[in-house]
Amino acid sequence: MIDRPFLQNFIDLTDQPLTPLIIGTAAAILAAMIGLSLALVGPLYTMALLIALAGAVWVIWRLENAIWAILAIVALLPFGSLPFKVVITPTFLDLALGAALFLYLSQWMFRERRQLVTTPVHVLLILFILLAIFSFIAGMRYSGLAINVLRKFAEFVLSMGFALTLVDILRTPDQLRKVTIVILLTGALAALLGIGLWVMPASLAERVIARLAIVGYPDAGVIQYIEQNPDLGERAIGTSVNPNSLGGFLVMVAALATPQLLSRYPITGKRWHIIPILLLLVGCLVLTFSRGSMLAFVAALLFIAALRYRRALAILIVIGLILFILPWSQAYLARFVSGFQGEDLATQMRFGEYTDALTLVSRYPLFGVGFTGAPDIDIYLGVSSVYLLIAENMGVLGLVAFLILMAGVIIYGLSARYAVEQIPGLAPIWLGLLAALISALVNGIGDHYFFNLEFQHAVLIFWMFIGMILASSRIALVHSKEGAGVAPIGENAILK
């Protein structure tokens, strides 16, 4: 299995007589740093530093660990950053993603990888990345360039590129299974955290989150309410700070989890294992009061039922009717009705943003205005819709390219519809990934987080799911074509 520990590779390539000297020197430097830290900042921060150092060593030990760290940070500490500045202030996601890419490249350097694995969709994604870079450079003539914006755009490009990398990394069903399990577990923990903070008194929850100010979180004003009105009820935010951003993440994980509940080959071997995970995910999703995310979850369920479990359509209809008549759900449903009718403040603000976005796109239709800012004083850059935001940033050409790319991902995924059945346990993972993408695309109609430079974690998880769709489909298609060469999920097998 590809993923040999990086440090072991380094030691093997080092002259053996020098290895004890290198280890001894490193230990001496570490001891000196610990002593200096104890003297300057005290035992508490020194302990935190040692824990962080141990975590860093664990991350760089192997590529698999780095990917798990990325998923844990996305779910539990998405806005975390270093408590000090090194020219810029790197986020934890920057460090984990950088470590993953470094370890991936080191595998080529150590000749563990000799053949690049690709799919036909790679061409579309590369072209879209190049178009985004072109739009970014072209847009600089309107508002110049700031280092912080350049850093965020670099994160954005790396996140898209990581989808390509994942296809080469996830070559076996077992590798795909492990990543899926980590997504489900970290998503459930994020949901549990969101519910826990929602249950707390608002003042206590705000103090808890304020403790994270040392790693880049706001220290006040984090609690969110429906329409920013405390009388209308609090919204679950977890450590994502924004309830809509949290809802978008939860709905993707819930869509990934749902087919496991219906599968003959659940990912953990037992169907009931997925029940508490789904209850946490859906429960926290409801508490976010994110209407776009709830509608996206319904779209994901309908997609799953229509594509594979048609008998479940009747169950979904019955559940919908029950929710429609239950007394406690009336206020929740009223929020949806008012949104569709454009009566509440949040929807009216969105309509205003859409009008302004269309004005901007009409003035700069082909390539948009880039990612740095709007050129005219009477318009602004930013709108609560992925599709309008892409049109603002990259013009109609960019929006068309994005839609073609998404169509390419879905078509390539659906081309493996029957091939995934040949590998027990792969079909529910593949179906859940496609359903998660459908939920994100539906959610993108009324929210912008999956294409917003300010929400690195949302952008990254969106493209990671795309990479996993391509990887799972490729595994199934190659196995179907060759008739052998890969073992069922749970076995370690390399697909050449």
Beta strands, then each sheet from edge to edge (+ up, - down):
strand 1: 224-225
strand 2: 234-235
sheet 1: 1+ 2-
end
